[in-house]
Amino acid sequence: MTDIDCYHEQLQRDAQFLCSDPRMDTELVDRLVLQLNRIYPQILIDKEAHKFRNLSIPTKVRLAELLKHLHWKGEEACHEFYRGLHIHAEDVYSSLPTRVRQREMADPKQTKNVAVLPERFVLNDRGPVFFLSCFSFVVGIAMLYYCGEGETLRCTGPFLHCSAARLSKGAKDVFITCAEVGKENK
């Protein structure tokens, strides 16, 4: 299947699957009918929507009639049905024969036994313990500098000036100014 295939033809191929799939229950069919009626009244008018929501008729019969009606309405109606199915029941949408065939044609080497896992983006492979240890170290130095009493704890000033070397110009100015103000207050 290629992108040239239209939704009209896809619906014709998927109709049998949709009518036999147990996931296409009364609630899902009603949601699809309501979406087509409310958002696209030119596709499904109120009288037709009421007909397709009639609970005295079995769901499979109503669904088959709905699919015939959409097929008769044309390409746009079929497209909107697929859009609604994708929104309300992505699991059904992704298991449609035309969708499965599209995926197989896109990646013919993929086997059915291999599970596809989404790729994780790792910014740092060191983990949270490394981050916590670095953060704790910086907090400890800051506490020594600002809360410490006596001349021996003021020796952290040169260390703070050196640690500002890798910061941006604006951050470095703020950091050094705070360090110098801290010295003057003591």
C-alpha positions, 0 to 999 in steps of 0.5 A: 500500500502506498500513500496514493491509496485513498481512504475510500479504498482503505475503508473498503479493505478494512470493513470486514475487520472492523465489523468483526473486531470485538473492540468495536463495541457500542460505546466506540461506535456511538462516539464515532457517530457523534464525532462525525455528526457534531464536527462534520454535519455535512457527512452525517446529519442528525437523522442519520446519526440517530439511525446509527445510534439506535440501540435496538439494532445490534452494534455490528449491523449498525457499524456495517451500515455506517461503513457503507454510508461513509463509503457512499459519501466519499473520500472526505467522509472515509478520511474523517472516520479514520481520524475519529477512529485514531482519536478514540481507539488508537489500538484498533486503528493501529491494528487495521489490516491496511495500517499493518500492511503499511508498516510491513511495507515501510520496514520489510526486515522487521520481524513480528517477534521483535518488540520495538522499544522507543529510544531513550535520550540520555543526557548524562549516564552518571545517574542521580547519585552523581548529581546529588553528590555534586549538589551536596558538595556545592551546598556544603561549600556555600554553607561554609562560606556564608554561615561559617565563623572565624577566619579559617572558613573565609579561605573558601573565597578563592575557591568560589572565584575559581568555580565561577570560571566556567559560568557565563559572563552574566552568571559569573558577575553575579556569583563573584559579586555575591561572594565579595558582598559576603566577604564584606559583611563578615 
